[in-house]
């Protein structure tokens, strides 16, 4: 079995494709071995002993499935979003979760009579203005300013 490198190269030039897209009939290898001129290669192409293979493409099947899911509204959660932290959780949602936690803690402190009504109201307003970064920050503020109710 000799190399068909030259025949493959000529066929690729004639068919105007890459050498990997040249198909040679394995049953007629001896005919191809003998062919050394362009004319002989053209004759083999005409006889369909040498053929051009179809182009390989990237399958769109998976893309279609994903597109259908996205049309239904799936795959749109915070885990699928890339970019800044605001893209994952909007500024509004972050604020809502923080302010609710602060207000819940304040209510808890008031009902357990750990802070006075006056302290509650002032701290509530401060929380609304964005003074505290977290519940721990608010508790720290109350401790440092000695706003706990005296026993």
N, C-alpha and C positions, 0 to 999 in steps of 0.2 A: 504493500500500500504506500504509494508515494504521496508527497505533499501536494495539495491543490491550491497552494497559496497564490500562485500567479494567476490561475484560472479564476479564483475567487476575486482577486483584485481587479482583473479585467471585467468580470461580470458586474462588479460593484460600480465601476466607471460607466459601463454601458447602461445599467439600470438606474443610474444616478441615485444610489443609496449607499449606506455604509456597508463594510464587509460583513458585519454581523447580521445584516438583513438579507444576505444571499443564501438561498436554500438550494442545495444540490441533492438530487435524487440519489439515495444511497444504493439503489439497485443498478444504476447506470454509471457508477464511478469510473469504470474502465473507459467509457466513451469520453468522459470529461478529462481524464488523464491525457488522452491523445490530443485533445483540442489545445492548441497553443496560440492561435491567431485570434484576433478580434472577430473576424468573419465566422470562424468555427464556433466561438462562444455565442455569437448572435444566433447562429443556427440552433444551438442547444437551448437557447432562451425561447426561440420560436417553437421548438418541439416540447417545451415545458419540462425539460430535464433540469434546467436552472430556472428558479423563480425568485421573485421579490417577496419577502415576508412582510406581512402587515406591520404597521407601526404599533408599538406598545404604548398605551396611554395609561394614565392614572385613573383607577376606577372611581366613579363618583357615587357609588352605592352608599358608602358610609356617610358621605356629605349629604345625600338626599335624606337619609334616615334622621340625621341631626337637624336638618332644616325642618322636617316635619315636626319633630319634637319641639323645636323653638317656636314654630307657628302655633303650637298648642299652649305655649307659655312656659314650657319646661326649660331647665338649664339657664335660668336667668337670676338665680340667687346670688347672695354675696360671695359665695365661693367661686363663682364663675367670672366675677368681675376683677379685672386687673386695673392697675393705676394707683392713684393716691388713696389714702385711708378714707377720704370723703366719698370715693366711688363705691367703697364697700359698705360703709354705714354713713348715711348722709349726716350733715352737721345737725340738722333738725332732730333726727332720730337719736343721735348721741346726746344732745341737750335734753331731750325728753326723758331718756333713761336716767340721766344724772339728776335732773331736778326732781323727778319722782322719788328717787332714793333719798335725796336730801329732805324733802317734805315729809316723807314717811318717817324718817328718823326724828325729825322735829316734833311731829305729832306724838310719837312714842315717848319722847322725853317730856312733853307737856302732860300727857295722860298719866305718866308715872310720877308726876310732880317733881321732876328733877330740875326743871327750869321754870321760871315764872312766866306768867302770861305776857308780861312786858318784854322779857328777853325773847320769848317765842316770836312775838310779832316783829321785833327788830331784826332778829336772825333770819326770819322768813323773808323779809324784804331784801336783806343782804344776799341771800341765796338766789332770789329772783334776779338780782342785778348781776349775778355771775361772780360773786366774791369768792366762792369756794370751788375748788377743783374736784373735791370728792367729799364723801361722808367723813372720812378720817380727818380731812382738812378742817371741816366744820367743828368736829369734836375737839380738835386741837385748839381751835380758836376759842371755844367756850371755856376750855381749861385754862389757857394762858390769861384770859381776861377775867377769870374767876366768876363766871356767870352761872355756875351750878347753884341751885337753891341751898341755902344754909339749913342744916338739920336742927 
